Amino acid sequence: NTPIPVLYELAVRYEEGTQITSTGALLSLSGAKTGRCPLDKRIVHDPDTEGIWWGDINIKQDPNTFLINKARAIDFLNLNDRLYVVQGYVGWDKRYQTAVEVISTRAYHALFMLSLIHI
C-alpha cells in the first residue's frame, strides 16, 4: 500500500492534467468515460453464487468466460509501466470481513480505493 503523499506525487508526475487544488484535493481527468456502467458487472455462476438474485444488474457469467477475461486483464496490466496495489479488507463487521487486493493503473484509482477499504 503506497502512502497517500506518494500517490499524490506519482499522480501529478505521470498522469496528464492531474494537479493538486487549493484545498489539497487531487484533481484528475478520467477521460471520456466517467463513472461505472452497472451493466458491466458480471458474477461467475457456480454453486457458491446460487443465492444471488439474477437479472439485469447481477448478470451471470460462466467460469470459462471469467478465466478468458481474467487472462485479458492480466495481459492489459502487463503492458503498463506502473501499477498500484492496494490490499485491505471490505466489510465493517470483523466476523464478515473479506480480504481484497485491488490493482490499478492510475494513482488516483489507488487513492479512491484507500477511501473505500480498511487497510
N, CA, C and O atoms as a GROMACS GRO file, in nm:
protein
  476
    1ASN      N    1   0.085  -0.118   0.000
    1ASN     CA    2   0.000   0.000   0.000
    1ASN      C    3   0.089   0.124   0.000
    1ASN      O    4   0.155   0.157   0.099
    2THR      N    5   0.089   0.191  -0.112
    2THR     CA    6   0.169   0.312  -0.127
    2THR      C    7   0.111   0.423  -0.040
    2THR      O    8  -0.010   0.443  -0.041
    3PRO      N    9   0.194   0.496   0.035
    3PRO     CA   10   0.144   0.604   0.118
    3PRO      C   11   0.074   0.712   0.034
    3PRO      O   12   0.111   0.738  -0.080
    4ILE      N   13  -0.026   0.775   0.093
    4ILE     CA   14  -0.107   0.875   0.023
    4ILE      C   15  -0.022   0.988  -0.037
    4ILE      O   16  -0.042   1.022  -0.153
    5PRO      N   17   0.072   1.046   0.039
    5PRO     CA   18   0.152   1.154  -0.023
    5PRO      C   19   0.230   1.108  -0.147
    5PRO      O   20   0.248   1.186  -0.241
    6VAL      N   21   0.276   0.984  -0.146
    6VAL     CA   22   0.349   0.930  -0.262
    6VAL      C   23   0.254   0.912  -0.380
    6VAL      O   24   0.292   0.939  -0.494
    7LEU      N   25   0.132   0.868  -0.354
    7LEU     CA   26   0.032   0.854  -0.462
    7LEU      C   27   0.002   0.989  -0.524
    7LEU      O   28  -0.011   1.000  -0.646
    8TYR      N   29  -0.009   1.093  -0.442
    8TYR     CA   30  -0.029   1.230  -0.494
    8TYR      C   31   0.087   1.266  -0.587
    8TYR      O   32   0.067   1.314  -0.699
    9GLU      N   33   0.208   1.244  -0.538
    9GLU     CA   34   0.328   1.279  -0.614
    9GLU      C   35   0.331   1.206  -0.748
    9GLU      O   36   0.358   1.266  -0.851
   10LEU      N   37   0.304   1.076  -0.746
   10LEU     CA   38   0.306   0.996  -0.869
   10LEU      C   39   0.196   1.038  -0.965
   10LEU      O   40   0.216   1.041  -1.086
   11ALA      N   41   0.080   1.070  -0.912
   11ALA     CA   42  -0.031   1.114  -0.997
   11ALA      C   43   0.004   1.244  -1.069
   11ALA      O   44  -0.018   1.256  -1.190
   12VAL      N   45   0.058   1.340  -0.996
   12VAL     CA   46   0.093   1.469  -1.056
   12VAL      C   47   0.206   1.451  -1.158
   12VAL      O   48   0.207   1.518  -1.262
   13ARG      N   49   0.299   1.363  -1.129
   13ARG     CA   50   0.414   1.343  -1.218
   13ARG      C   51   0.376   1.269  -1.346
   13ARG      O   52   0.423   1.305  -1.454
   14TYR      N   53   0.292   1.165  -1.337
   14TYR     CA   54   0.272   1.076  -1.451
   14TYR      C   55   0.135   1.084  -1.518
   14TYR      O   56   0.118   1.032  -1.629
   15GLU      N   57   0.037   1.146  -1.456
   15GLU     CA   58  -0.097   1.146  -1.514
   15GLU      C   59  -0.131   1.285  -1.567
   15GLU      O   60  -0.149   1.380  -1.492
   16GLU      N   61  -0.138   1.293  -1.698
   16GLU     CA   62  -0.158   1.421  -1.766
   16GLU      C   63  -0.282   1.494  -1.714
   16GLU      O   64  -0.389   1.435  -1.699
   17GLY      N   65  -0.265   1.623  -1.687
   17GLY     CA   66  -0.376   1.707  -1.642
   17GLY      C   67  -0.405   1.697  -1.494
   17GLY      O   68  -0.494   1.766  -1.445
   18THR      N   69  -0.334   1.613  -1.421
   18THR     CA   70  -0.358   1.596  -1.278
   18THR      C   71  -0.287   1.707  -1.202
   18THR      O   72  -0.173   1.742  -1.232
   19GLN      N   73  -0.357   1.762  -1.103
   19GLN     CA   74  -0.299   1.867  -1.021
   19GLN      C   75  -0.360   1.866  -0.882
   19GLN      O   76  -0.462   1.800  -0.858
   20ILE      N   77  -0.298   1.937  -0.791
   20ILE     CA   78  -0.348   1.949  -0.654
   20ILE      C   79  -0.420   2.084  -0.646
   20ILE      O   80  -0.363   2.187  -0.682
   21THR      N   81  -0.544   2.082  -0.599
   21THR     CA   82  -0.623   2.205  -0.590
   21THR      C   83  -0.580   2.289  -0.471
   21THR      O   84  -0.498   2.245  -0.390
   22SER      N   85  -0.635   2.409  -0.460
   22SER     CA   86  -0.601   2.499  -0.349
   22SER      C   87  -0.646   2.443  -0.214
   22SER      O   88  -0.596   2.486  -0.110
   23THR      N   89  -0.739   2.348  -0.215
   23THR     CA   90  -0.785   2.287  -0.090
   23THR      C   91  -0.709   2.160  -0.056
   23THR      O   92  -0.732   2.099   0.048
   24GLY      N   93  -0.617   2.119  -0.145
   24GLY     CA   94  -0.538   1.999  -0.120
   24GLY      C   95  -0.594   1.873  -0.182
   24GLY      O   96  -0.535   1.765  -0.168
   25ALA      N   97  -0.707   1.885  -0.251
   25ALA     CA   98  -0.765   1.768  -0.318
   25ALA      C   99  -0.689   1.739  -0.446
   25ALA      O  100  -0.633   1.830  -0.508
   26LEU      N  101  -0.687   1.613  -0.485
   26LEU     CA  102  -0.625   1.574  -0.610
   26LEU      C  103  -0.729   1.586  -0.721
   26LEU      O  104  -0.837   1.526  -0.712
   27LEU      N  105  -0.697   1.662  -0.824
   27LEU     CA  106  -0.785   1.678  -0.938
   27LEU      C  107  -0.727   1.597  -1.052
   27LEU      O  108  -0.613   1.619  -1.093
   28SER      N  109  -0.805   1.502  -1.103
   28SER     CA  110  -0.755   1.414  -1.208
   28SER      C  111  -0.862   1.399  -1.315
   28SER      O  112  -0.980   1.388  -1.285
   29LEU      N  113  -0.819   1.399  -1.440
   29LEU     CA  114  -0.912   1.385  -1.551
   29LEU      C  115  -0.925   1.237  -1.586
   29LEU      O  116  -0.826   1.168  -1.607
   30SER      N  117  -1.048   1.190  -1.592
   30SER     CA  118  -1.070   1.048  -1.619
   30SER      C  119  -1.090   1.018  -1.767
   30SER      O  120  -1.099   0.901  -1.805
   31GLY      N  121  -1.097   1.120  -1.850
   31GLY     CA  122  -1.117   1.097  -1.992
   31GLY      C  123  -1.264   1.100  -2.029
   31GLY      O  124  -1.346   1.153  -1.955
   32ALA      N  125  -1.296   1.043  -2.144
   32ALA     CA  126  -1.433   1.047  -2.196
   32ALA      C  127  -1.531   0.968  -2.111
   32ALA      O  128  -1.648   1.003  -2.101
   33LYS      N  129  -1.482   0.861  -2.050
   33LYS     CA  130  -1.571   0.776  -1.970
   33LYS      C  131  -1.561   0.816  -1.824
   33LYS      O  132  -1.452   0.820  -1.767
   34THR      N  133  -1.674   0.846  -1.764
   34THR     CA  134  -1.676   0.880  -1.622
   34THR      C  135  -1.772   0.786  -1.552
   34THR      O  136  -1.879   0.756  -1.603
   35GLY      N  137  -1.732   0.740  -1.436
   35GLY     CA  138  -1.820   0.651  -1.360
   35GLY      C  139  -1.810   0.508  -1.409
   35GLY      O  140  -1.726   0.472  -1.490
   36ARG      N  141  -1.901   0.428  -1.356
   36ARG     CA  142  -1.904   0.285  -1.386
   36ARG      C  143  -2.042   0.251  -1.440
   36ARG      O  144  -2.143   0.295  -1.385
   37CYS      N  145  -2.046   0.175  -1.545
   37CYS     CA  146  -2.173   0.131  -1.602
   37CYS      C  147  -2.220   0.008  -1.526
   37CYS      O  148  -2.151  -0.094  -1.526
   38PRO      N  149  -2.336   0.014  -1.461
   38PRO     CA  150  -2.384  -0.103  -1.386
   38PRO      C  151  -2.404  -0.226  -1.474
   38PRO      O  152  -2.403  -0.339  -1.424
   39LEU      N  153  -2.421  -0.206  -1.603
   39LEU     CA  154  -2.442  -0.320  -1.692
   39LEU      C  155  -2.310  -0.391  -1.725
   39LEU      O  156  -2.311  -0.493  -1.794
   40ASP      N  157  -2.198  -0.338  -1.677
   40ASP     CA  158  -2.068  -0.403  -1.699
   40ASP      C  159  -2.036  -0.507  -1.592
   40ASP      O  160  -1.937  -0.579  -1.604
   41LYS      N  161  -2.118  -0.516  -1.489
   41LYS     CA  162  -2.090  -0.606  -1.377
   41LYS      C  163  -2.131  -0.749  -1.413
   41LYS      O  164  -2.240  -0.773  -1.465
   42ARG      N  165  -2.042  -0.844  -1.385
   42ARG     CA  166  -2.070  -0.986  -1.406
   42ARG      C  167  -2.032  -1.062  -1.281
   42ARG      O  168  -1.939  -1.025  -1.210
   43ILE      N  169  -2.105  -1.169  -1.254
   43ILE     CA  170  -2.077  -1.256  -1.140
   43ILE      C  171  -2.069  -1.399  -1.193
   43ILE      O  172  -2.156  -1.444  -1.266
   44VAL      N  173  -1.962  -1.469  -1.154
   44VAL     CA  174  -1.945  -1.607  -1.201
   44VAL      C  175  -2.058  -1.692  -1.143
   44VAL      O  176  -2.081  -1.694  -1.022
   45HIS      N  177  -2.127  -1.762  -1.231
   45HIS     CA  178  -2.236  -1.850  -1.190
   45HIS      C  179  -2.179  -1.988  -1.159
   45HIS      O  180  -2.135  -2.061  -1.248
   46ASP      N  181  -2.181  -2.021  -1.031
   46ASP     CA  182  -2.133  -2.151  -0.985
   46ASP      C  183  -2.210  -2.187  -0.857
   46ASP      O  184  -2.294  -2.108  -0.814
   47PRO      N  185  -2.185  -2.301  -0.797
   47PRO     CA  186  -2.261  -2.340  -0.677
   47PRO      C  187  -2.254  -2.237  -0.563
   47PRO      O  188  -2.348  -2.226  -0.485
   48ASP      N  189  -2.143  -2.164  -0.552
   48ASP     CA  190  -2.129  -2.064  -0.444
   48ASP      C  191  -2.216  -1.941  -0.465
   48ASP      O  192  -2.242  -1.867  -0.370
   49THR      N  193  -2.262  -1.918  -0.587
   49THR     CA  194  -2.341  -1.797  -0.615
   49THR      C  195  -2.487  -1.828  -0.645
   49THR      O  196  -2.558  -1.743  -0.700
   50GLU      N  197  -2.533  -1.945  -0.609
   50GLU     CA  198  -2.672  -1.984  -0.637
   50GLU      C  199  -2.774  -1.891  -0.572
   50GLU      O  200  -2.883  -1.873  -0.626
   51GLY      N  201  -2.741  -1.831  -0.457
   51GLY     CA  202  -2.838  -1.747  -0.386
   51GLY      C  203  -2.851  -1.606  -0.437
   51GLY      O  204  -2.928  -1.527  -0.382
   52ILE      N  205  -2.778  -1.571  -0.541
   52ILE     CA  206  -2.781  -1.434  -0.593
   52ILE      C  207  -2.909  -1.411  -0.673
   52ILE      O  208  -2.958  -1.500  -0.741
   53TRP      N  209  -2.961  -1.290  -0.663
   53TRP     CA  210  -3.078  -1.251  -0.741
   53TRP      C  211  -3.030  -1.213  -0.880
   53TRP      O  212  -2.978  -1.103  -0.901
   54TRP      N  213  -3.047  -1.303  -0.976
   54TRP     CA  214  -3.002  -1.280  -1.112
   54TRP      C  215  -3.100  -1.189  -1.184
   54TRP      O  216  -3.220  -1.193  -1.156
   55GLY      N  217  -3.051  -1.108  -1.274
   55GLY     CA  218  -3.138  -1.019  -1.350
   55GLY      C  219  -3.057  -0.922  -1.433
   55GLY      O  220  -2.948  -0.953  -1.480
   56ASP      N  221  -3.113  -0.801  -1.451
   56ASP     CA  222  -3.050  -0.700  -1.536
   56ASP      C  223  -2.921  -0.644  -1.478
   56ASP      O  224  -2.834  -0.599  -1.553
   57ILE      N  225  -2.906  -0.646  -1.347
   57ILE     CA  226  -2.786  -0.590  -1.283
   57ILE      C  227  -2.688  -0.701  -1.247
   57ILE      O  228  -2.569  -0.691  -1.280
   58ASN      N  229  -2.734  -0.806  -1.182
   58ASN     CA  230  -2.648  -0.920  -1.148
   58ASN      C  231  -2.652  -1.020  -1.263
   58ASN      O  232  -2.737  -1.109  -1.268
   59ILE      N  233  -2.558  -1.003  -1.356
   59ILE     CA  234  -2.559  -1.081  -1.479
   59ILE      C  235  -2.466  -1.201  -1.464
   59ILE      O  236  -2.351  -1.189  -1.420
   60LYS      N  237  -2.518  -1.318  -1.502
   60LYS     CA  238  -2.440  -1.443  -1.491
   60LYS      C  239  -2.326  -1.446  -1.592
   60LYS      O  240  -2.339  -1.400  -1.706
   61GLN      N  241  -2.213  -1.502  -1.546
   61GLN     CA  242  -2.101  -1.528  -1.634
   61GLN      C  243  -2.051  -1.669  -1.605
   61GLN      O  244  -2.034  -1.706  -1.489
   62ASP      N  245  -2.029  -1.748  -1.710
   62ASP     CA  246  -1.982  -1.884  -1.686
   62ASP      C  247  -1.834  -1.881  -1.647
   62ASP      O  248  -1.762  -1.789  -1.685
   63PRO      N  249  -1.788  -1.982  -1.572
   63PRO     CA  250  -1.649  -1.982  -1.524
   63PRO      C  251  -1.544  -1.973  -1.635
   63PRO      O  252  -1.441  -1.909  -1.616
   64ASN      N  253  -1.568  -2.035  -1.749
   64ASN     CA  254  -1.470  -2.030  -1.858
   64ASN      C  255  -1.456  -1.888  -1.913
   64ASN      O  256  -1.344  -1.844  -1.940
   65THR      N  257  -1.566  -1.818  -1.931
   65THR     CA  258  -1.561  -1.679  -1.978
   65THR      C  259  -1.487  -1.592  -1.878
   65THR      O  260  -1.411  -1.504  -1.918
   66PHE      N  261  -1.508  -1.616  -1.748
   66PHE     CA  262  -1.434  -1.543  -1.646
   66PHE      C  263  -1.283  -1.563  -1.664
   66PHE      O  264  -1.207  -1.466  -1.659
   67LEU      N  265  -1.240  -1.686  -1.684
   67LEU     CA  266  -1.097  -1.714  -1.700
   67LEU      C  267  -1.038  -1.644  -1.823
   67LEU      O  268  -0.925  -1.597  -1.819
   68ILE      N  269  -1.116  -1.639  -1.931
   68ILE     CA  270  -1.071  -1.568  -2.052
   68ILE      C  271  -1.056  -1.419  -2.022
   68ILE      O  272  -0.956  -1.358  -2.058
   69ASN      N  273  -1.156  -1.360  -1.955
   69ASN     CA  274  -1.150  -1.217  -1.922
   69ASN      C  275  -1.038  -1.187  -1.823
   69ASN      O  276  -0.973  -1.083  -1.832
   70LYS      N  277  -1.014  -1.278  -1.729
   70LYS     CA  278  -0.905  -1.260  -1.633
   70LYS      C  279  -0.770  -1.257  -1.706
   70LYS      O  280  -0.685  -1.174  -1.676
   71ALA      N  281  -0.751  -1.348  -1.802
   71ALA     CA  282  -0.627  -1.351  -1.879
   71ALA      C  283  -0.609  -1.221  -1.958
   71ALA      O  284  -0.498  -1.168  -1.967
   72ARG      N  285  -0.716  -1.170  -2.015
   72ARG     CA  286  -0.710  -1.044  -2.090
   72ARG      C  287  -0.674  -0.928  -1.997
   72ARG      O  288  -0.597  -0.840  -2.034
   73ALA      N  289  -0.730  -0.928  -1.875
   73ALA     CA  290  -0.699  -0.821  -1.779
   73ALA      C  291  -0.552  -0.828  -1.738
   73ALA      O  292  -0.486  -0.724  -1.727
   74ILE      N  293  -0.501  -0.947  -1.715
   74ILE     CA  294  -0.359  -0.963  -1.678
   74ILE      C  295  -0.270  -0.915  -1.793
   74ILE      O  296  -0.170  -0.848  -1.769
   75ASP      N  297  -0.305  -0.949  -1.916
   75ASP     CA  298  -0.229  -0.902  -2.032
   75ASP      C  299  -0.228  -0.749  -2.035
   75ASP      O  300  -0.123  -0.689  -2.059
   76PHE      N  301  -0.342  -0.685  -2.011
   76PHE     CA  302  -0.351  -0.539  -2.008
   76PHE      C  303  -0.260  -0.481  -1.900
   76PHE      O  304  -0.186  -0.387  -1.926
   77LEU      N  305  -0.267  -0.538  -1.780
   77LEU     CA  306  -0.184  -0.488  -1.670
   77LEU      C  307  -0.035  -0.502  -1.702
   77LEU      O  308   0.044  -0.415  -1.667
   78ASN      N  309   0.002  -0.609  -1.768
   78ASN     CA  310   0.142  -0.631  -1.803
   78ASN      C  311   0.196  -0.532  -1.906
   78ASN      O  312   0.317  -0.520  -1.922
   79LEU      N  313   0.108  -0.460  -1.975
   79LEU     CA  314   0.150  -0.361  -2.074
   79LEU      C  315   0.179  -0.224  -2.011
   79LEU      O  316   0.229  -0.135  -2.079
   80ASN      N  317   0.148  -0.207  -1.882
   80ASN     CA  318   0.162  -0.077  -1.817
   80ASN      C  319   0.296  -0.062  -1.747
   80ASN      O  320   0.352  -0.158  -1.694
   81ASP      N  321   0.347   0.062  -1.749
   81ASP     CA  322   0.475   0.091  -1.683
   81ASP      C  323   0.462   0.093  -1.531
   81ASP      O  324   0.556   0.056  -1.460
   82ARG      N  325   0.346   0.135  -1.482
   82ARG     CA  326   0.325   0.148  -1.337
   82ARG      C  327   0.194   0.081  -1.298
   82ARG      O  328   0.092   0.094  -1.367
   83LEU      N  329   0.200   0.009  -1.187
   83LEU     CA  330   0.079  -0.049  -1.129
   83LEU      C  331   0.074  -0.009  -0.982
   83LEU      O  332   0.178   0.004  -0.917
   84TYR      N  333  -0.045   0.008  -0.932
   84TYR     CA  334  -0.066   0.044  -0.792
   84TYR      C  335  -0.149  -0.066  -0.728
   84TYR      O  336  -0.254  -0.104  -0.780
   85VAL      N  337  -0.101  -0.117  -0.615
   85VAL     CA  338  -0.168  -0.227  -0.547
   85VAL      C  339  -0.214  -0.180  -0.410
   85VAL      O  340  -0.136  -0.124  -0.333
   86VAL      N  341  -0.341  -0.203  -0.382
   86VAL     CA  342  -0.399  -0.170  -0.252
   86VAL      C  343  -0.453  -0.300  -0.193
   86VAL      O  344  -0.536  -0.368  -0.255
   87GLN      N  345  -0.407  -0.333  -0.074
   87GLN     CA  346  -0.454  -0.454  -0.006
   87GLN      C  347  -0.523  -0.413   0.123
   87GLN      O  348  -0.475  -0.327   0.196
   88GLY      N  349  -0.635  -0.476   0.149
   88GLY     CA  350  -0.709  -0.446   0.271
   88GLY      C  351  -0.827  -0.539   0.287
   88GLY      O  352  -0.827  -0.653   0.240
   89TYR      N  353  -0.929  -0.487   0.355
   89TYR     CA  354  -1.048  -0.565   0.386
   89TYR      C  355  -1.172  -0.485   0.355
   89TYR      O  356  -1.174  -0.363   0.372
   90VAL      N  357  -1.276  -0.553   0.311
   90VAL     CA  358  -1.408  -0.492   0.296
   90VAL      C  359  -1.498  -0.553   0.401
   90VAL      O  360  -1.481  -0.668   0.441
   91GLY      N  361  -1.594  -0.475   0.444
   91GLY     CA  362  -1.687  -0.521   0.548
   91GLY      C  363  -1.654  -0.460   0.682
   91GLY      O  364  -1.541  -0.471   0.729
   92TRP      N  365  -1.752  -0.396   0.742
   92TRP     CA  366  -1.731  -0.329   0.871
   92TRP      C  367  -1.717  -0.429   0.985
   92TRP      O  368  -1.629  -0.416   1.069
   93ASP      N  369  -1.804  -0.529   0.988
   93ASP     CA  370  -1.805  -0.628   1.096
   93ASP      C  371  -1.693  -0.730   1.072
   93ASP      O  372  -1.692  -0.798   0.970
   94LYS      N  373  -1.599  -0.740   1.166
   94LYS     CA  374  -1.482  -0.827   1.150
   94LYS      C  375  -1.521  -0.973   1.126
   94LYS      O  376  -1.444  -1.048   1.064
   95ARG      N  377  -1.638  -1.014   1.173
   95ARG     CA  378  -1.679  -1.153   1.151
   95ARG      C  379  -1.704  -1.183   1.004
   95ARG      O  380  -1.698  -1.298   0.961
   96TYR      N  381  -1.732  -1.079   0.927
   96TYR     CA  382  -1.767  -1.100   0.786
   96TYR      C  383  -1.669  -1.035   0.689
   96TYR      O  384  -1.694  -1.033   0.569
   97GLN      N  385  -1.560  -0.982   0.740
   97GLN     CA  386  -1.465  -0.915   0.653
   97GLN      C  387  -1.404  -1.011   0.552
   97GLN      O  388  -1.384  -1.130   0.579
   98THR      N  389  -1.374  -0.956   0.435
   98THR     CA  390  -1.311  -1.032   0.329
   98THR      C  391  -1.187  -0.956   0.282
   98THR      O  392  -1.193  -0.836   0.258
   99ALA      N  393  -1.076  -1.027   0.269
   99ALA     CA  394  -0.953  -0.965   0.218
   99ALA      C  395  -0.968  -0.936   0.069
   99ALA      O  396  -1.021  -1.018  -0.006
  100VAL      N  397  -0.920  -0.820   0.027
  100VAL     CA  398  -0.924  -0.782  -0.115
  100VAL      C  399  -0.788  -0.725  -0.155
  100VAL      O  400  -0.715  -0.671  -0.073
  101GLU      N  401  -0.758  -0.739  -0.281
  101GLU     CA  402  -0.641  -0.676  -0.341
  101GLU      C  403  -0.687  -0.610  -0.469
  101GLU      O  404  -0.742  -0.676  -0.557
  102VAL      N  405  -0.664  -0.479  -0.480
  102VAL     CA  406  -0.705  -0.403  -0.597
  102VAL      C  407  -0.579  -0.358  -0.670
  102VAL      O  408  -0.489  -0.299  -0.610
  103ILE      N  409  -0.574  -0.387  -0.799
  103ILE     CA  410  -0.460  -0.346  -0.882
  103ILE      C  411  -0.513  -0.245  -0.983
  103ILE      O  412  -0.608  -0.273  -1.056
  104SER      N  413  -0.450  -0.128  -0.986
  104SER     CA  414  -0.494  -0.024  -1.079
  104SER      C  415  -0.376   0.031  -1.157
  104SER      O  416  -0.260   0.010  -1.121
  105THR      N  417  -0.408   0.101  -1.264
  105THR     CA  418  -0.304   0.160  -1.348
  105THR      C  419  -0.286   0.309  -1.323
  105THR      O  420  -0.196   0.371  -1.379
  106ARG      N  421  -0.371   0.366  -1.238
  106ARG     CA  422  -0.363   0.510  -1.209
  106ARG      C  423  -0.358   0.532  -1.059
  106ARG      O  424  -0.427   0.464  -0.982
  107ALA      N  425  -0.276   0.627  -1.019
  107ALA     CA  426  -0.258   0.656  -0.876
  107ALA      C  427  -0.388   0.703  -0.813
  107ALA      O  428  -0.417   0.667  -0.699
  108TYR      N  429  -0.468   0.782  -0.886
  108TYR     CA  430  -0.592   0.830  -0.825
  108TYR      C  431  -0.692   0.717  -0.801
  108TYR      O  432  -0.776   0.728  -0.712
  109HIS      N  433  -0.685   0.610  -0.878
  109HIS     CA  434  -0.769   0.493  -0.850
  109HIS      C  435  -0.728   0.429  -0.718
  109HIS      O  436  -0.813   0.389  -0.638
  110ALA      N  437  -0.597   0.420  -0.695
  110ALA     CA  438  -0.548   0.364  -0.568
  110ALA      C  439  -0.591   0.452  -0.451
  110ALA      O  440  -0.630   0.401  -0.346
  111LEU      N  441  -0.583   0.583  -0.469
  111LEU     CA  442  -0.629   0.675  -0.363
  111LEU      C  443  -0.777   0.653  -0.332
  111LEU      O  444  -0.817   0.650  -0.216
  112PHE      N  445  -0.857   0.637  -0.436
  112PHE     CA  446  -1.000   0.614  -0.416
  112PHE      C  447  -1.024   0.484  -0.341
  112PHE      O  448  -1.108   0.479  -0.251
  113MET      N  449  -0.950   0.380  -0.376
  113MET     CA  450  -0.967   0.252  -0.306
  113MET      C  451  -0.930   0.263  -0.160
  113MET      O  452  -0.993   0.201  -0.075
  114LEU      N  453  -0.828   0.343  -0.129
  114LEU     CA  454  -0.789   0.361   0.012
  114LEU      C  455  -0.901   0.424   0.094
  114LEU      O  456  -0.908   0.406   0.216
  115SER      N  457  -0.990   0.498   0.026
  115SER     CA  458  -1.103   0.558   0.099
  115SER      C  459  -1.220   0.460   0.115
  115SER      O  460  -1.313   0.486   0.191
  116LEU      N  461  -1.215   0.348   0.044
  116LEU     CA  462  -1.326   0.253   0.048
  116LEU      C  463  -1.301   0.127   0.132
  116LEU      O  464  -1.395   0.064   0.179
  117ILE      N  465  -1.174   0.092   0.149
  117ILE     CA  466  -1.145  -0.033   0.219
  117ILE      C  467  -1.066  -0.007   0.346
  117ILE      O  468  -1.006   0.100   0.363
  118HIS      N  469  -1.066  -0.104   0.434
  118HIS     CA  470  -0.987  -0.097   0.558
  118HIS      C  471  -0.849  -0.154   0.529
  118HIS      O  472  -0.836  -0.261   0.471
  119ILE      N  473  -0.746  -0.081   0.571
  119ILE     CA  474  -0.611  -0.134   0.549
  119ILE      C  475  -0.546  -0.164   0.683
  119ILE      O  476  -0.432  -0.210   0.687
   0.00000   0.00000   0.00000
